[in-house]
């Protein structure tokens, strides 16, 4: 394949990639970060799993609440005996045998039982299930927040790749113009052949970087599309108006994070649930009182009343079980203590995340100020170097160095701006605001 064909194909790929991050004349609206969040939340499989976990916890709570209601059971059966049950007795020296039941008989029983006192097992079970449902909801919230940060990272990555590509594309055009100037000067005998060769090498290197940047933009767009469950090669049009975060006091931000982070709150609720579960186990060693009633029917022609209604109060109390209940309760309590230690560790990590994001935000704002002035200086430096070269007052190396500095300053500014955006979003995530 000829060099010109390679260059033409490379330019086409660069132009196509630029369309991914620029709003075209067709009027297609650019996609905002909020829209990206909404779409990702609607299709993410991890969130669907979290929602199912929340629904499962809700069902567990309903099951625990149902333990307070009366239980109703129905039994029926048919019995066949080889002999009639017979009663034998001695009366006044006479041996008597009286049948007690039929050889074959049908029977049924309908019973209802209402717990009156369970040693706190039912209420603690409800409290534990309520805490677990709260924890499931908080975990779902945390999953949403993590997904939003992941989408924001992918969103900014596309913008970053697009801006870098635009910087390199401008560098290619600038070097192409400089190569034409060198070609004209060479024809006039004002410069050496070496100037043109060096310029062409620099131009080829810039085109190679443009191809790499195009590939990077394609990959960033594919990763972004995957999060939104779209075809990986679908064009991406993004709104570059991103939210800004105003710096606040670090102490206040840390306090807010410790109070608002869903992960910490979820662990608090899980700890509470385990403590209630320990009380449920301990309740097994306390008296269990229940009210029962029902209807009995047993087919028996030798019995005066085949059916009976009954009502009664029963008490069951395990006085000794070898310490089994006590050890089970202690195991649950230690699980709660372990989770409490993990919660304290996570609080320390959250404080560090807030501090890191806060420092990154302030650092990137300073970088923006520095790179803004550097861009203007680099542009002026390139203009002067080009003018001096045309008038024979500078070498081609100065022009190429000036162009490299201009591209580097533009790249640094683009990175600083987008790093500031991500630092702000990470700070919001660290404080539980997204």
N, C-alpha and C positions, 0 to 999 in steps of 0.2 A: 504494500500500500504506500502511495506517495506521501511525502511529508505534508504537502498542502491539504490532502484529504484528511490526514490525522488531525491537522489543526482545525479544519472545517467541522469535523465531527465533534471535536472537543468544544468548540464554540457553541455548537448546537446544544450539547449537554449542559453547558453553563447557562445558556439562555433558558432552557427548560427548567433548570433548578431554581433560577431566580424567580420564576413564576410561582414557585411553591410558597414563597414568603412575601410576595407583592400582590396587592389587590389589582386585578386586571381590569381592563376597560369594559369588560362584559357586565360589570355591575354586581358581581358576586360579593356578598358581604363577608368581611373577614371574621374569623371565629375568635371570640374573646375567651379569656381564661375561665370565666364563670361558665360559659357555655360548654367548654371542654370538661369542666368539673361535673356539670349536670349529666352530660352524656356518659362519662366514665362511671359515675355512681349508678346510672341506670343499667349498665351492662356488665359491671365487674362481677366475676364469678365468686371471688373471695367475699364480697359484700353479701351476695346471695346466701353463701354458707353461714355468714354471721347472722343474717336475718332468720335463717332456719334455727340457729342456736337460740336466738331470742324467743322464737315461737315455742321451741321445746321447753325453755325455762318457764314460759307462761303456762304451758300445759302441766308442768310439774307443780306449779303453784295451785292450779285448780284441783289437782289431785290431792294436795295437802289440805286444802280447804274442805274437800269432800269428806275427809275423815271425821269432821264434826257432825255429819248428817247420819241419820239412822241407816243401818244396813239391813236389807231384806233378802231372805233366802227362801227357796222353795225346794223341797225334796219329795220324791215319790219312788215307790218300789213295789215289787211283787215277790213274795217269798213262798217257796215250796219246801216242806219238811217231809222226812220219811215217816215220821210218826207224829201224832197229835201230842203237844206238850200236856202232860198229865200231872195233877197234884196228888200226892200220896200222904195219908194221915191215919193215925190210930185214934179212934173215938169209942170210948166205953168198951174197949177190948175188941172192937171191930176195925178191920183194916179197910180203909176207904181209898178209892182212886177216882178223882174227878178231873175231867178234861179242862184245860186252861185256855187253849187256843186252837185254832183250826190248822189243818195240815197245809192248806194254801190260804194266803191272805194278801190283800193289797193294803198299802198304807201311804200316807202323805203327811208332810209337815211344812207349815209356813211360819217363819220366825223373823222377828225384827229385833235389832239390838241397837241401843243408843248409848254411846259412852258418856258417863257422868263425870268421871275423874280419871285422868291418865297420867298424873304426875307431871303435867306440863308437856308431855310428848307431842300432843296435837298442836298446841299453840307454838311451841318452839319449832316444830316442823314447818308450820306456816311462815313463821318469821324467817327461817332459813331459806325457804323457797322464794320469799319476797326479796331477800337480799341477793339471791342468785339471779333472779330476774333483773334486778337493778344492775347487777354486775354485767349481765349479758347485754343489756341496753348500752351501758357505758363502753363495753368492748366493741360493740357495733359502731358507736360514735368514734372511738379511737381508730377503727378500721377505715372509716370514712375520711378522717383527718389524714391518716397515712397515705391513703389513695390520692387525696387532693395534693399532698406534697409531691408524690411521685409524678402525678400528671403535670404539676407546675414545673418540675425539674425537666420533664420531657418537652414541655411547651417552650421553656426558655432555651433548651438545647437546640430546638429547631431555629429559634430566632438567632441564637448565637452563630450557628452554622451558616445561616443566611447572611448575616452581617459580615462574617469573615469572608464569605464568597464574594460579596459586593466589594469589599476592600481589595481582594486579590484581583477581581475583574477590572477594577479601576487601575490597579498597578499594571495589569497586562496592557490596557489601552494606553497608559502613559508611556510604557516601554515601547509599544508599537510606534507611537508618535516620535519618541526619541530615536528609534531605529531609522525612521524615515529622514529625520534631520541629519543623522550621521551619514546615511546613504547619499544625501544631497551634498553634504560637505566633502565626502570622499570623492564624488564625481568632480567637484571643483578643485580637488587636490589640496584641501585645507586640513584634512586629517589623515591619519594612517589607517591601513586596512585592519590593523589590530583593534582600533576603536569599534569598528563595525562588528568584528568577530566577538568581542567582549559583550557588546550590547545584545547580539543575537543569543549568546549563551545565557545572559540574564533574562531575556525574554522567554527562552525555552524553559528556564527554571520556573519562572512565574506561571507559565501555562501548565507546567506539571503540577504546581501547587494548586492551581485552579481546578484541575481534574481531581486532585485529592480532596479539595474542599467540596466539590460537587458530590463526590461519593459520601463524604461525611454528612452532608445535608440529606442525601437520600436515606442513609441509615437512621439519622435522627428523626426524619419524617416517618419512617417505617415503625420505629419504636413508639412514637407518639400515636400513630394509627392503631397499633396493637392495643394500647391501653383503652382506646375508644371502641374496640371491637369492629374495626373497619378494614377494608382491604389494605394491605401494606403499601401498595403502590398508589393509593388514592392521593391526588394533589392536596396540599395543605395550604390554606390561606389564613394567616394568623393576624390578629389585631395586636399591634405592638404597644398599645396603650396599656401598660401594666400598673398594678397598684404600687403605691409608695408607702413606706413605713416611716413614720416620724419617730426619731429616737426618744426614748423615755428613760427615766431613772432606772438603773439596773436593779436596785433593791426592790422597787415596786414591781418590776417585771417578774422578778424571781418569786415574790410573794404571790403574784397573780398565777404564775405557772403552777406553783405548789397547790393552789386552791382550785384551779380549773382543769388541770390535765386529767383527761378521762381515764388514763391508765392507772393513776394513783387512786382515783375514786373507785374504780372497779376493784382494785386490790382491797380497799377498805371494806367494800361490800362482801367480797369473798371471805375476808377474815371474820366479819360478823356472821356470815352464813355458817362457817365452820364452828364458831362458838355456840351458835344455836343448835347445830347438829350434835355437839357434845352434850348439851342439855337434853336433847332427845334421847340419847343413849342412857344418860343417868336416870331419866324418868322410868326406864324399864325396871329399876329396882324399887320403885314406889308402888303403893297399892293401885290396882286398876279396878275401877268400879263401873259397872254397866247395868242399864235397865233393859230387860228383855221381855218379850211377849210374843204370843203367836197362837196358832191353831194346830192341833194334832188329830189325826184320824188313823185308826188301825182297825182293819176289818177283823171282827172276832165275834162270832155268834154266842160265845160263852160270857161275853162281857156286857154289862148293863148299858154302859155308855161307850160307844165306839169312838166318839169324837169329844175333844175337850179344848177349851180355851185356857190359856195360862198367861201369867204375868209374874215377874220376879226381879229381884235385884241381886247381882252376883259380885263377889269380890275375889280378886286373884292377886297374890302377893308372893313374889319370889324372895324368900328370906336369905338364901345362900346359893350362890352359883359359882363358887370357887374364885371369885374376883374377876370373872370374864367381862361383865359390864363395866366395871371400874377401869380395867385395862383398855377396853375399847374406847371409852370416853377420854382417857388420857392420851391415846393415840391421836384422836381428832384434835384435842387441845394442842398437842405438839405440832400438828400440821398447821394450825392457825398461827402458832408462834413462828414457824418457819416462813410462812407467808408474810407475817409482819416484818421479819428481817429483810425479806426481798423488797417489801414496800419501802423501807428506809433506804435501801440501796438505790432503788429507782428514783427516790426523791433527790438523792445526791447527784445522780446522772442527769435528772431534769435541770437541776440548778446549773450544772456544767454546760448543758445544751443552751440554756438561756444566755449564759455568759459568753459562750463562743459565738452565738449568732449576733449578740449585741456588739461584741468587739469587731466581728466581720462587717457588720453594717456600718460602723463608724470608719473602719479602714477603707471600705469601698467608696464611701462618700468623699474621703480625702483623695483617693485615687482618681475619682471623676474630676475633681478640681485640677489636679496635676495634669491629667491627660488632655483636658480641654485646652489648656494653654499650650501643651506640647503639640497638639494638632496644628494650631495656627502657626507656631514656630516652624514646624516641619514643612508646612505648605510654602511658607516664605523662603525657607532654606532651599527647597527644590526649585522655586522660581528663579532665585538668584543664581543657583548653580547652572541651570539650563541657559540663562542669559549669558553668564560668563563663558560657558562652553561655546555657544554660538559665536561669540566675539573672540574666541581664541585665548581667553584668559584663565580657563580652567580645563582640567583633564576630564575624560569621559568617566573615570573612576569616581570623581566627585559627584557627578550627576547620578550615577548608579547608587552610590552611598546615600545620597539625599533622597532618592526614591525609596530605598529600603527603609530609611528612617521614617519617611512619611507613612508607608504602609504599616510599620511597626507601631507608630503612634496612634493610627486609626484603629488598629487591632486592639491595642491596649485600652483605648477609650471604650470600644464596644464591649470588651470583656469587663471593664470596670462598671459600666452601666448595668449589664446583665447580672454581674456578681452582686451588685447592690440590691437588685430586685430579688434574687434568690436568698440573700441574707435576710432581707425583710420578711420574705415568706417563711423562712425557717424560724425566724424569731416569733412570728405569729403562731406557727405550729408548736414551737416550744412552750408558748404561753397558753396553748389551748384555744386560740382564737380562730383557727381554721381546721 
